[in-house]
C-alpha cells in the first residue's frame, strides 16, 4: 500500500484521527465510510465526501453542467460500490463572487439532472465565494450490514467484472490536457453514471468492489494491494474500452492502454464474484442499464497480468504511473511524456 | 426573507433541485437537513455541510489548528441546533500542492481536538490539491422525529435564551480585518464549541433554535423572518457579550454592539422556550458546560427591539448590515466603514 503516494497521504490524515468504535470499515477498505446505526439494527449508514476542484483547475471540465454532474455522481458512485441505497446528497458549492449567474445555474442543473437520473434528491448544502470553483458532494445512504460490499474479500479463482466498458474519463482528460479541440472528445459525451442498481444487486454476491473513478488499472492495482492477490486479464481492448473511446484512439493515434491506465476514470464498478456465482450474476444483471463484462480472473500472485493475443503475458506495474501526478508536480507536459514512456515499456502495442 | 441577499442566493440553489418526499424540513427552516430513515422508525437523519474558505482567504484564521477546529465545530453546531446525536464527521481538505506538512498536521489536529472534545469521530474524507485552502466538514447524526428542533415554532411570550455569552467571533474578525496585532485578540482564544449537550436537552423543549455562527443579531433576524415575530431584548452588554470580548472593546474603543451585529459568530445556540418551561430548563441545564442566559422575550411585532437603560426602545434593522458583505463586494475597508455608519445610527452608545 505504501508504494502509492496517495495511500501514504491518506494515511497521514487517518493517523491524525481516532477511530469510532461504531465504524464498520478500516481505512482504504471501502469506497464509502460505514457506520453502525443505533436504532436501526442490521443497517449501516454509508457516507462519502468528494471534492471536484483539481479537474476544473486542470481544464478537464469547462462546462458548469459537467462540473455539477460529476460532483453528484462521484459521491453516489461510492454508495454504489458498497451496495448502499441513497438517502440523498448535500453539496457545498464555492464559486467566485460576482460570477456569471449561468455558472451557478449550470452547476445546479448538472447536479439535479445527475441526481434525478438515479431517483436521488439534493437535501441541502452550503455556498461560498472563493477565487476558484470548488464543488463538494456528500452522499449518504443505507446498506444491510450482512450484505455490505467492501474492497476486500476476493479469493483466487473469482471472476473479475466491470459493469460496463471504460475509458471515457481518460479520453476526456487526454483530449483536454493534450489541447485537442473539443470535437475530438466532446465534454458533453462525458456523462458517467453511478451504478446504483448494480451495487444493490451485488450485495451479498460481490466478493470485492470499487468504482473506476481513478481509472480502471489504478482501481485494480488498489484492489490487488488491499487483497494480496492480483488479476489475469485477457488484453482485448474492444471488451474493456468504450467504442467511442476506441474511435478517439484510432483518430488521434493514442495507444488504447492509456484509456485504462490514466487517472481520470468514470463511475463503472470493478467487482469480483465467486466463479460459482457467475450464472446467478447474469440473471440479476438483466435490470442493469449496462451489461456486466467479464474481464479476467483473480490470480494468487499480486500482479496485474495482461495476456496478449500472441500469448505473451505482461505484468504491468501501476505504481510509477499512479505516483506520477505527484512526481510531475502539476507539470502536465512532463506528466504526459513520462506517462507514455512508462506505459510504452509494457509493449502492449501489438494489441491496440 | 427576500430582503436578505443570502436568502435569495440560497433560494436560487434550492430552486434548481427537486425535493425528496422523505425530507422533514423546508428550506431555511432548520440548521441541518432532516431525512426520514426507512428501517429506523421515529428517527430522523440530520446532515449538514459547511465549507471554511472565505474566513481563511480574508485572513481571519492564520493558524491551521483554528481552520481545522472551526471546520469540525461548524458542522457539529448545526447538529446541536436540531437536537441531533452525532454519528460522526467526514471532511474534505483541499490544500496547496507541496505545502508545508505542518499545515496538514495542524488542520488535522484542530479537527481531531474539536471532535474529541465532544466525543465525536472523523469517519473519513477526501483530500485535494488546490491553490487556496478550503475545508469542508459534513456532520451526520440522529434525532427522534417527535422531538426534533427547527428554526420555526416560537410563540409570542416565549423566553429567548443564548447557551452562553457571545461576540468572540466578531472580536476575532474585527481585530484581524482592522489589522490589529494578534495580542489584541489572540486567534488561539477563538475556540468556539458546538453545544451538543444543550441541543440534546432542548429536544421537545425549545420552540425554535438556531446557532449563532452568523453573529447573534443576524441569527435573531433570521428567526424573526422565519417565524413572523420579533424579540424584545434588554440591552445589557455584560449579559450578552463574553467578558474577554468586552475587555477587547474597552481596550480598542470598539462599540460593543458590533460584537453582536457582525457576521462572524461562534457556536452558541439562540433558542426560545415557552415561558412556563423556563424552570424546567434551568433544571436540565445543570449539565451544560455553560449557563443558559435569558436575553429577552418573543414579541408579536416582527422587529428586534433593544430596550436601553434610559428606557428608550430602539428597533434595529439588520437587513442592510447582513447584505453589506455583498454590497461592499469584498472591500473590507468599505465594509467596516459602512458597517459602523449603519450601526451608529441605532444610537446604542449610551449603553456601552
Boltz contact constraints between the chains, C-beta under 6 A:
constraints:
  - contact:
      token1: [A, 16]
      token2: [B, 108]
      max_distance: 6.0
  - contact:
      token1: [A, 16]
      token2: [B, 112]
      max_distance: 6.0
  - contact:
      token1: [A, 17]
      token2: [B, 112]
      max_distance: 6.0
  - contact:
      token1: [A, 17]
      token2: [B, 122]
      max_distance: 6.0
  - contact:
      token1: [A, 20]
      token2: [B, 88]
      max_distance: 6.0
  - contact:
      token1: [A, 20]
      token2: [B, 121]
      max_distance: 6.0
  - contact:
      token1: [A, 33]
      token2: [B, 123]
      max_distance: 6.0
  - contact:
      token1: [A, 33]
      token2: [B, 124]
      max_distance: 6.0
  - contact:
      token1: [A, 35]
      token2: [B, 87]
      max_distance: 6.0
  - contact:
      token1: [A, 39]
      token2: [B, 40]
      max_distance: 6.0
  - contact:
      token1: [A, 39]
      token2: [B, 43]
      max_distance: 6.0
  - contact:
      token1: [A, 40]
      token2: [B, 39]
      max_distance: 6.0
  - contact:
      token1: [A, 40]
      token2: [B, 40]
      max_distance: 6.0
  - contact:
      token1: [A, 43]
      token2: [B, 39]
      max_distance: 6.0
  - contact:
      token1: [A, 47]
      token2: [B, 90]
      max_distance: 6.0
  - contact:
      token1: [A, 47]
      token2: [B, 140]
      max_distance: 6.0
  - contact:
      token1: [A, 49]
      token2: [B, 90]
      max_distance: 6.0
  - contact:
      token1: [A, 49]
      token2: [B, 92]
      max_distance: 6.0
  - contact:
      token1: [A, 49]
      token2: [B, 125]
      max_distance: 6.0
  - contact:
      token1: [A, 49]
      token2: [B, 126]
      max_distance: 6.0
  - contact:
      token1: [A, 49]
      token2: [B, 138]
      max_distance: 6.0
  - contact:
      token1: [A, 50]
      token2: [B, 126]
      max_distance: 6.0
  - contact:
      token1: [A, 51]
      token2: [B, 92]
      max_distance: 6.0
  - contact:
      token1: [A, 51]
      token2: [B, 94]
      max_distance: 6.0
  - contact:
      token1: [A, 51]
      token2: [B, 126]
      max_distance: 6.0
  - contact:
      token1: [A, 51]
      token2: [B, 128]
      max_distance: 6.0
  - contact:
      token1: [A, 53]
      token2: [B, 94]
      max_distance: 6.0
  - contact:
      token1: [A, 53]
      token2: [B, 128]
      max_distance: 6.0
  - contact:
      token1: [A, 53]
      token2: [B, 130]
      max_distance: 6.0
  - contact:
      token1: [A, 54]
      token2: [B, 128]
      max_distance: 6.0
  - contact:
      token1: [A, 87]
      token2: [B, 35]
      max_distance: 6.0
  - contact:
      token1: [A, 88]
      token2: [B, 20]
      max_distance: 6.0
  - contact:
      token1: [A, 90]
      token2: [B, 47]
      max_distance: 6.0
  - contact:
      token1: [A, 90]
      token2: [B, 49]
      max_distance: 6.0
  - contact:
      token1: [A, 92]
      token2: [B, 49]
      max_distance: 6.0
  - contact:
      token1: [A, 92]
      token2: [B, 51]
      max_distance: 6.0
  - contact:
      token1: [A, 92]
      token2: [B, 136]
      max_distance: 6.0
  - contact:
      token1: [A, 94]
      token2: [B, 51]
      max_distance: 6.0
  - contact:
      token1: [A, 94]
      token2: [B, 53]
      max_distance: 6.0
  - contact:
      token1: [A, 97]
      token2: [B, 330]
      max_distance: 6.0
  - contact:
      token1: [A, 108]
      token2: [B, 16]
      max_distance: 6.0
  - contact:
      token1: [A, 112]
      token2: [B, 16]
      max_distance: 6.0
  - contact:
      token1: [A, 112]
      token2: [B, 17]
      max_distance: 6.0
  - contact:
      token1: [A, 121]
      token2: [B, 20]
      max_distance: 6.0
  - contact:
      token1: [A, 122]
      token2: [B, 17]
      max_distance: 6.0
  - contact:
      token1: [A, 123]
      token2: [B, 33]
      max_distance: 6.0
  - contact:
      token1: [A, 124]
      token2: [B, 33]
      max_distance: 6.0
  - contact:
      token1: [A, 125]
      token2: [B, 49]
      max_distance: 6.0
  - contact:
      token1: [A, 126]
      token2: [B, 49]
      max_distance: 6.0
  - contact:
      token1: [A, 126]
      token2: [B, 50]
      max_distance: 6.0
  - contact:
      token1: [A, 126]
      token2: [B, 51]
      max_distance: 6.0
  - contact:
      token1: [A, 128]
      token2: [B, 51]
      max_distance: 6.0
  - contact:
      token1: [A, 128]
      token2: [B, 53]
      max_distance: 6.0
  - contact:
      token1: [A, 128]
      token2: [B, 54]
      max_distance: 6.0
  - contact:
      token1: [A, 130]
      token2: [B, 53]
      max_distance: 6.0
  - contact:
      token1: [A, 134]
      token2: [B, 134]
      max_distance: 6.0
  - contact:
      token1: [A, 136]
      token2: [B, 92]
      max_distance: 6.0
  - contact:
      token1: [A, 136]
      token2: [B, 136]
      max_distance: 6.0
  - contact:
      token1: [A, 138]
      token2: [B, 49]
      max_distance: 6.0
  - contact:
      token1: [A, 138]
      token2: [B, 138]
      max_distance: 6.0
  - contact:
      token1: [A, 140]
      token2: [B, 47]
      max_distance: 6.0
  - contact:
      token1: [A, 330]
      token2: [B, 97]
      max_distance: 6.0
